[in-house]
């Protein structure tokens, strides 16, 4: 039989607030029978993967160079200064 976690147990395993799980339940994998919401180990793994972040810059980044040979971030433009944003 598959282990089932309630909100408090799942939150502890994911190291998040139980309140966060409850607020985001509509977009998280889970099982629901009536009002009883449970999570399996597979659900917790999928939630973890959904919110996993890989660096896109820096020494650990894995960025593929575009075929054209241009720098992968050549399309980025700097933001205007904060003063320019306030006066707009």
N, C-alpha and C positions, 0 to 999 in steps of 0.2 A: 504494500500500500504506500502511496506517495505521501510524504510529510506535508502537512498544511500549516501555514503560519497565519495568525490573526494580525490585525494592524500593528499592535505593539511589538510583537515578535519580528515581523517583517521590517518595521522601522529600525529596530535594534540591529538586525542583520545587515541592513543597508546603510546604517549610520546616518539616518535622517530623522527628522521630527515626524512623529505619527501624524501630526496636523498636515504636513506636506503630502504624505501619502493620501490622506482623506481628500485634500483639495485637488489633487491631480488624478484621482482614481479613474476618471473617464478616459484618460489617455494612457493608462498603465495596464499591462497584462495582469489579469486576476480571474478568479472564479467567484461567482455569486449565486447563492442558492437562497432565494427569499431575500432577507436583509443581511444574511451572513456572507461577509466578504473574506476570502482566503487567498493566500498566495502559495505557490509551490516553489521548490528550489529552481525549477526552470523559469518561472515568472520572475523571481528575484534576479536571476542571471540576465534575463532579457532587459529588465529595468536598469540594471547596472550598465549593460552594453548601450542602451539608449542614451545614457547620460555620460558615456565615456568620451573623453576629449584627448585628441592627439595634438601636440604642438605643431603649428604650421610655420613657425619661424624660430630661429635660434639654432644652437649647436645640435639639438636632438631632432630637429625637423626633418621629415622625409618629404621633400618637394620634388616632383618630377619637372624637369625643364621642358617647356613647350617645344614642339617640333620646329618652330620658326627660329629657335635659338635666342629669342628675346628673354629677358629676365622674367621669372615667373610672377613678379609683383610689379612689372612695368606699367600695368593698367591703373595702379593705385595713385591717387592724388592727395596731397595734404589737405587737411581741413582748414577753413579760414580761421583767422585769429579770433579769440573770444570777444574782443571789442567789436569786430565786424559782425558777429552774431547778434550782439545786444542792440546795435544801431539799426538792424534790418527790420 
